[in-house]
Structures are given as C-alpha cells and as structure tokens.
C-alpha cells in the first residue's frame, strides 16, 4: 500500500501567463524533458509518467492539471495555476500522489524538481521570442 504526498510551490516567473503556459505545455524539453499533451480535458499525456496519463483540466492560460495512475497503486497529479502579476506570472503548483516505493527518497526527489529552478531561464528566453533549449 502506498503513502500519499503533497508538495506545493508558489512563486513568480519572469514571463506572461501565455509564455509560462507554453513552457509547461509545449516547450517542456527546455526545462524538464520532452512531454506531450493533447490540448483538451480528457486528452492524453505522454512522457511525464511511464504509462502516460490524462489531462484533467485544460484552461489556457490559467489552469492545467494532468493525472496518471499505475497498476501498482502509484498516483501522480500535477496542478498548475497561473495568474498575471505585473509583467510576470504567479505560478501556484501542487504535486499530489501516492508513492509505493522508497517514500523518503521519492518525496525528496519530488521536492527537488518542484523548485522550478530551470523554468525561470526557459520563460525568460521564450518571453524574449527565443526558442526553447534542450536541458544540458
């Protein structure tokens, strides 16, 4: 039986809500790895989780949620809420799920990638009209 977890992060990103939306839904390789989403509620997610998932909320450029469940009981749900803030965007992010493996190790890993340290430069480049870079 797995253990539930929730990791939350909120902060300002240096780009408009539309640019941040594009970074999370179309240019993921620039800050994470290549992930594809079918752009509608009920659409498929490919690449974020091993078995794929489902887009459960698609409200550009305000809210995006994707959810995946594995046969072993793991659950992975990512919820992005965006709101304008001056020339930037406040992102409220919640990562919920159920961990069936090494809880402490997997939770620590989740917390580390939830800092969004790479998305800041990605948004800056996209805001300036640049292309998404692949991660180093």
N, C-alpha and C positions, 0 to 999 in steps of 0.2 A: 504494500500500500504506500502511496506517495504522500509527500508533505506539501501543503500549499505554500505559496510565497507571493509577496507583492513587493515590487521595487518601484519607487516613484522618483521622478526628476522633473524639476521645473526651472527654466531659465530663458534668458533672451538670446536669440540668434540674430546675427547681423544681416538679415535679408527680409524681404517682404513675405507675407504668408504664402503667396503663389510660388515664390522661389523655394521656400522651405518645403512646401508640398511637393514640388518637382524633385527635390533632393531625396525625399523619403519614398516617393512612389515611382520615379523614373530613372534617377541617377544614383542608385544605391551603391554601385561599384566604386564610386569616388570616396566613400566613407566607410563602407562595410564590405560587402561583396555583391555580386550580381544577384538580384532578386526580381522576379517578375510578378506583377499583379494584374489580373483582369479588372479593368476600371469600373466596377459596379458592385453594389452589395450583393453577395452571393457568388462573386467571381472567384476564380482560383488564385492561390498564392503558390509560387514555385521558387524554391531556392532558399527560403528562410529556414524552413524545417525540412528534415529528411523526407518525410512523406507528403509534404505540401499541406496547405491549409485553405482557409476560406476567408475572403474579405467580408467582414460582417457589417462594417459601416464605411461608406464612401460618400463624403460630403465635401467636395473640393471648395476652397482650400481651408476648411475649418476642422474637419474631423475625419480620421481614418483609423479603422480597427481591423486587425486580422487575427484569426484564431486557428490553431492546429491541435489535434489530439492524436496520440499514438495508441496502438493496440496494447502497449504496456502500461497505460494509465497516465502517461505524461500529458500535460496540457500546457500550451504556450499561447498567451494572448497579449498582443501589443496594441495599446490605445494611444493615439497621438491627437492632441487637441491644440489648435493653433489660434492665436488671436493677435491682431495688429498691436504694435506698441511703438509709436513714433515711426522711425524708418526701419524698425526691425520687427521681430515676431516673438511673442512669448509662447514657448512650447511647454505644455503640460503632458508628460509622458508617464504612462503606467504600464508596467510589465507584470502580468499575473500568470500564475500557472501552478502546476503540480510537478514536483521533482521526485522521480523514482530512484535516482542514483545516489551518489555521494552528495547529500544535501548541502553541507557547508562549502564544499568545493564548487558545486554548480551555482550556488547562490552568490559566492564571491565573484565568479566569472561573470554572472549576470550584472552585478553591481558595477564591475569594471567597464563593461561595454556600454552601460547606461549613462556614463558620464558625457557622452556625445562630444568628446574632445575632437574627433575628426570632422564632424558635421559642420563645425564653425568655419573652417577654411573652405570646405566644399560650398557652403552657402555664399561666402564672400566671392568666390570665383564665379558662381552662377549668377549672382546679383550683378556682377560686372559684365555679364554677357559671355563669359568663358565657357569652355567645355568641361564636363566632369572628368576628373583624373582618376585613374585606377589607383587603388591603395598601393603603398610602397611595400 
